[in-house]
Amino acid sequence: MEDNRNILLEVKHLKTSFFTQAGEVKAVDDVSYYIKKGEIIAVVGESGCGKSVTQMSVMQLVQSPPGKIVGGEVIFEGQNLLEYDRNSPEMRAVRGAGIAMIFQEPMTSLNPVFKIGTQLSEVIMIHKKVDKKTAWEEGIKALEAVGIPDAKSRMENYPFQMSGGMRQRVLIAIAVACGSKLIIADEPTTALDVTTQAQVMELLQSLVKTYGTSILMVTHNLGLVTRYAERVYVMYAGKVIESGTTEDILMHPVHPYTKGLLNSVPKLDASDEERLVAIKGQPPRLSELPSYCAFYPRCPYACEECKQGYPILEEVGPNEHFCACWMKNKEVAHAE
């Protein structure tokens, strides 16, 4: 692993469960990852695999009950955030000034009955301890920094008067104004058109170059991963099942699920007759997970050996390329 002095956030063996009438739902099951200062990484996987709950756990935003963080550590700048009470002043200080979170639908984060300037300046006053006038001026500068034209008049707008892309820029502006060291972008481009997606991602990338901000993308859009992320963590059924550099994951995938994700991406050079290769079956119910590999029922390489227990992440190549699969050293690793 990278020199610890260069690591901004390190998640160790994180476990988060939801306790329901159907039983314990293990949404995050022994997840570990890290992100360096000034780095862009991605967490990918299909809906329901635990990507977002993992990041909500980092921020201590999981609703309790029914959710509960039952184990692990979240080390941010040397401090375990899980030692703080979720509503403590220390945790509130981390949210925004330390770690900012951008959701896929900004209207869930912006209050529709307050002006953009009011919401932006309020956050600045809380985290920077400045007066209202100074906060308003800093809010204008933050909107300008994220490329919003006529920022002064935009401060007087309500969220509904802005497009989806503009609202995402406002959330990014809040992170910029607070000096956030890490931005967790949870499906930040899902509700946007292709052109606006590119603009938002280029903006996030510029924050890395300008301010040294770290970006963690939660996404199922492998196109974004290819262009922007340096490293990738692939999740399935609440676990990380493969991780490595973006190049290794894209060019030398080892886990059958990772191969399936890549094969399901449309290709520009495909013929009209060529069909997408879907992953058969459905993801497992997280309240009824087997004691062996959760991908077993859908895996084209599954055999009796796969039922000997859940495989652990082991190194399968250079550059910290890890995979959790019993067959990783056999035909799966070499199959096209």
Residue pairs with C-beta under 8 A, 6 or more apart in sequence:
1 7
1 34
1 320
2 34
2 36
6 36
6 37
7 34
7 35
7 36
7 37
8 35
8 36
8 37
8 39
8 76
8 77
8 181
8 182
8 214
9 34
9 35
9 58
9 74
9 75
9 76
9 99
9 182
9 214
9 216
10 33
10 34
10 73
10 74
10 75
11 31
11 32
11 33
11 34
11 54
11 58
11 72
11 73
11 74
11 75
12 32
12 72
12 73
12 74
12 75
13 30
13 31
13 32
13 71
13 72
13 73
14 28
14 30
14 31
14 32
14 54
14 57
14 58
14 69
14 71
14 72
14 73
14 74
15 26
15 28
15 29
15 30
15 31
15 69
15 70
15 71
15 72
16 27
16 28
16 53
16 54
16 57
16 62
16 67
16 68
16 69
16 70
17 24
17 25
17 26
17 27
17 28
17 67
17 68
17 70
18 24
18 25
18 27
18 66
18 67
18 68
19 25
19 65
19 66
19 68
20 66
20 287
22 287
23 287
23 288
24 287
25 286
25 287
26 238
26 286
26 287
26 289
27 50
27 53
27 67
27 238
27 286
28 50
28 53
28 54
28 57
28 238
29 50
29 237
29 238
29 239
29 289
30 72
30 239
31 50
31 54
31 72
31 235
31 238
31 239
31 240
32 240
33 41
33 43
33 233
33 240
33 243
35 41
35 182
35 214
35 216
36 214
37 181
37 212
37 214
38 208
38 212
38 213
38 214
39 208
39 214
39 215
39 230
39 231
40 204
40 205
40 208
40 214
40 215
40 216
40 217
40 228
40 229
40 230
41 215
41 216
41 217
41 229
41 230
41 231
41 232
41 233
42 216
42 217
42 218
42 219
42 224
42 225
42 228
42 229
42 231
42 232
42 233
42 246
43 51
43 54
43 55
43 216
43 217
43 218
43 219
43 232
43 233
43 235
44 51
44 219
44 220
44 222
44 225
44 232
44 233
44 234
44 235
44 261
45 51
45 220
45 234
45 235
45 236
45 261
46 220
46 236
46 261
46 283
47 220
48 283
48 286
49 235
49 236
49 237
49 238
49 283
50 235
50 237
50 238
50 239
50 286
51 186
51 218
51 235
52 186
52 187
52 218
53 62
53 67
54 235
55 101
55 184
55 186
55 216
55 218
56 62
57 69
57 74
58 74
58 81
58 99
58 184
59 95
59 99
59 101
59 184
60 69
60 81
60 82
60 84
60 86
60 91
61 86
61 101
62 68
62 69
64 86
69 82
72 82
73 80
73 82
74 80
74 81
74 82
75 81
76 94
76 98
76 99
76 182
77 98
77 181
81 91
81 94
84 90
84 91
84 94
85 91
93 127
95 101
96 123
96 126
96 127
96 174
96 175
96 178
96 180
97 127
97 178
97 179
97 180
98 180
98 181
98 182
99 180
99 181
99 182
99 183
99 184
100 171
100 174
100 175
100 178
100 180
100 182
100 183
100 184
101 183
101 184
101 186
102 109
102 168
102 171
102 172
102 175
102 183
102 184
102 185
102 186
102 188
103 109
103 171
103 186
103 187
103 188
104 186
104 187
104 188
104 189
104 190
104 191
105 190
105 191
106 159
106 164
106 167
106 168
106 170
106 171
107 159
107 160
107 167
109 171
110 116
110 119
110 159
110 167
110 170
110 171
111 119
111 159
112 158
112 159
112 160
113 158
114 158
115 155
115 156
115 157
115 158
116 143
116 154
116 155
116 156
116 157
116 158
116 159
116 162
116 170
117 136
117 139
117 140
117 155
117 156
119 174
120 135
120 139
120 142
120 143
120 155
120 170
120 173
120 174
120 177
121 132
121 135
121 136
121 138
121 139
122 135
123 174
123 177
123 178
124 130
124 135
124 138
124 139
124 142
124 177
124 178
125 131
125 132
125 135
127 178
128 135
128 138
128 177
128 178
130 138
136 155
138 177
139 155
139 173
139 177
140 151
140 152
140 155
141 151
141 177
142 173
142 174
142 176
142 177
143 151
143 154
143 155
143 169
143 170
143 173
144 151
145 173
145 176
146 169
146 170
146 172
146 173
146 176
146 203
147 169
147 199
147 203
148 154
148 166
148 169
148 170
148 173
154 162
154 166
159 167
159 170
162 170
163 196
164 191
164 192
164 196
165 192
165 196
165 199
165 200
168 188
168 189
168 192
168 200
169 200
169 203
172 183
172 200
172 203
172 204
172 207
175 183
175 207
175 213
176 207
176 211
179 211
180 213
181 213
181 214
182 213
182 214
182 215
182 216
183 204
183 207
183 213
183 214
183 215
183 216
184 216
184 218
185 204
185 215
185 216
185 217
185 218
186 218
187 218
187 219
187 220
188 200
188 201
188 204
188 217
189 196
189 197
189 200
189 201
189 219
189 221
189 224
190 221
192 200
197 224
201 224
201 227
201 228
204 215
204 228
205 215
205 228
207 213
207 215
208 214
208 215
215 228
217 224
217 225
217 228
217 229
219 225
222 250
222 261
222 262
222 265
223 265
225 232
225 246
225 250
226 246
226 250
229 246
230 245
230 246
231 243
231 244
231 245
231 246
231 320
232 243
232 244
232 245
232 246
232 249
233 240
233 242
233 243
234 240
234 241
234 242
234 243
234 249
234 255
234 257
234 258
234 261
235 241
236 257
236 283
236 294
236 295
237 283
237 284
237 286
237 289
237 294
237 295
238 286
238 289
239 294
239 310
239 324
240 313
240 324
241 255
241 257
241 258
241 295
241 313
241 323
241 324
241 325
242 249
242 253
242 254
242 255
242 257
242 258
242 322
242 323
242 324
242 325
243 249
243 313
243 320
243 321
243 322
244 317
244 319
244 320
244 321
244 322
245 319
245 320
245 321
248 317
248 318
248 319
248 321
249 258
249 321
250 262
252 317
252 321
253 259
253 262
254 316
254 317
254 321
254 323
254 325
254 328
254 332
254 333
255 295
255 323
255 324
255 325
255 328
255 332
256 295
256 299
256 300
256 301
256 325
256 327
256 332
257 279
257 295
257 298
257 299
259 335
260 277
260 279
260 298
261 279
263 276
263 277
264 276
264 277
264 278
264 279
266 276
267 274
279 298
280 298
280 300
281 297
281 298
282 298
284 290
284 294
284 297
290 296
291 309
291 310
292 306
292 307
292 308
292 309
292 310
293 299
293 302
293 306
293 307
293 310
293 311
293 324
293 325
293 326
294 310
296 302
296 306
296 307
299 306
301 327
301 331
301 332
301 335
303 327
305 326
305 327
306 326
306 327
308 326
310 324
311 324
311 325
311 326
311 328
312 324
313 322
313 323
313 324
314 322
314 323
314 324
314 328
315 321
315 322
316 322
316 323
316 328
316 329
316 333
325 332
327 333
